[in-house]
């Protein structure tokens, strides 16, 4: 397994494992005040990749603005044959993805290893 760290910020960290980038969100409740930094981190990845893992496992909740940006990016990536894959911990985040219908649009996993395996199949 090959890993490169691309961006290492306290709130948002991006690394690449086996050619697939993961954007890890290190904020308990990312909201509209974080949207610019989130979009910048996501757009930096979108320039070079069409499959992206977003790791929300450190989050307790996500603002609708963040969810909206994820869905828009996912739809754009689908046009290129890719998509966004998410990681969430069981609990509030999983419930949120179910209540909003995100889990019917974006594939969600428990771990990065599961997401990577699914992408490489």
C-alpha positions as CSV (number, residue, x, y, z in Angstrom):
1,X,0.0,0.0,0.0
2,X,1.5,3.3,-1.1
3,X,0.6,6.5,0.7
4,X,1.4,10.2,0.0
5,X,0.3,13.1,2.2
6,X,-0.8,15.9,-0.1
7,X,-2.3,18.5,2.3
8,X,-1.9,18.5,6.0
9,X,-4.0,21.1,7.7
10,X,-5.4,20.7,11.2
11,X,-9.0,20.6,10.1
12,X,-8.7,19.0,6.7
13,X,-6.0,16.4,5.7
14,X,-5.6,14.8,2.4
15,X,-3.5,11.7,1.6
16,X,-3.4,9.3,-1.3
17,X,-3.3,5.5,-0.8
18,X,-3.0,3.3,-3.9
19,X,-3.9,6.2,-6.2
20,X,-7.1,7.1,-4.3
21,X,-7.2,10.4,-2.3
22,X,-8.9,10.6,1.1
23,X,-10.0,13.9,2.5
24,X,-10.2,13.5,6.3
25,X,-12.4,16.0,8.1
26,X,-11.0,16.7,11.6
27,X,-13.8,18.9,12.9
28,X,-16.6,17.6,15.1
29,X,-19.3,19.7,13.5
30,X,-18.2,21.2,10.1
31,X,-20.5,24.0,9.1
32,X,-21.0,27.0,6.8
33,X,-18.0,28.7,8.5
34,X,-15.8,25.9,7.2
35,X,-17.2,25.6,3.7
36,X,-14.5,27.7,1.9
37,X,-11.7,25.7,3.4
38,X,-13.6,22.4,2.7
39,X,-14.3,23.4,-0.9
40,X,-10.7,24.5,-1.5
41,X,-9.5,21.1,-0.1
42,X,-12.0,19.2,-2.3
43,X,-11.3,21.3,-5.4
44,X,-7.5,20.7,-5.0
45,X,-8.3,16.9,-5.2
46,X,-10.8,17.2,-8.0
47,X,-8.2,18.7,-10.3
48,X,-6.3,15.3,-10.4
49,X,-8.7,12.6,-9.4
50,X,-12.2,11.3,-10.3
51,X,-12.6,9.0,-7.3
52,X,-12.4,10.5,-3.8
53,X,-12.9,9.2,-0.3
54,X,-14.2,11.7,2.3
55,X,-13.7,10.5,5.8
56,X,-16.3,11.9,8.2
57,X,-15.5,9.4,11.0
58,X,-14.2,12.2,13.3
59,X,-17.5,14.2,12.8
60,X,-20.5,14.2,15.0
61,X,-22.7,16.1,12.6
62,X,-22.3,17.9,9.2
63,X,-24.0,21.1,8.2
64,X,-26.3,21.0,5.1
65,X,-23.9,23.3,3.3
66,X,-21.1,20.7,3.6
67,X,-23.5,17.9,2.5
68,X,-24.6,20.0,-0.5
69,X,-21.0,20.5,-1.6
70,X,-20.4,16.7,-1.3
71,X,-23.4,15.8,-3.4
72,X,-22.6,18.4,-6.1
73,X,-19.0,17.1,-6.3
74,X,-20.2,13.5,-6.5
75,X,-22.6,14.3,-9.4
76,X,-19.7,16.1,-11.2
77,X,-17.4,13.1,-10.7
78,X,-20.0,10.6,-11.9
79,X,-20.0,12.4,-15.2
80,X,-16.3,11.5,-15.4
81,X,-16.9,7.9,-14.4
82,X,-16.0,8.4,-10.8
83,X,-17.6,9.5,-7.6
84,X,-17.3,10.2,-3.9
85,X,-17.2,7.5,-1.3
86,X,-17.6,8.3,2.3
87,X,-16.6,6.9,5.7
88,X,-18.8,7.5,8.7
89,X,-18.9,6.1,12.2
90,X,-22.1,4.3,13.3
91,X,-24.3,6.7,15.2
92,X,-25.4,10.3,14.4
93,X,-23.6,10.6,11.1
94,X,-24.9,7.3,9.8
95,X,-28.4,8.3,10.8
96,X,-28.0,11.7,9.1
97,X,-26.9,10.0,5.9
98,X,-30.0,7.8,6.1
99,X,-32.4,10.6,6.9
100,X,-31.2,12.9,4.1
101,X,-31.0,10.1,1.5
102,X,-27.3,10.6,1.0
103,X,-26.7,6.9,1.6
104,X,-28.8,6.1,-1.5
105,X,-26.7,8.4,-3.7
106,X,-23.1,8.0,-2.2
107,X,-21.6,4.7,-1.1
108,X,-20.7,4.8,2.6
109,X,-18.2,2.6,4.5
110,X,-17.1,1.9,8.0
111,X,-13.3,2.1,7.2
112,X,-10.9,3.4,4.7
113,X,-9.8,-0.1,3.9
114,X,-13.4,-1.1,3.0
115,X,-13.8,2.0,0.8
116,X,-10.5,1.3,-1.0
117,X,-11.3,-2.3,-1.6
118,X,-14.7,-1.4,-3.1
119,X,-13.1,1.2,-5.4
120,X,-10.4,-1.2,-6.6
121,X,-12.9,-4.1,-7.4
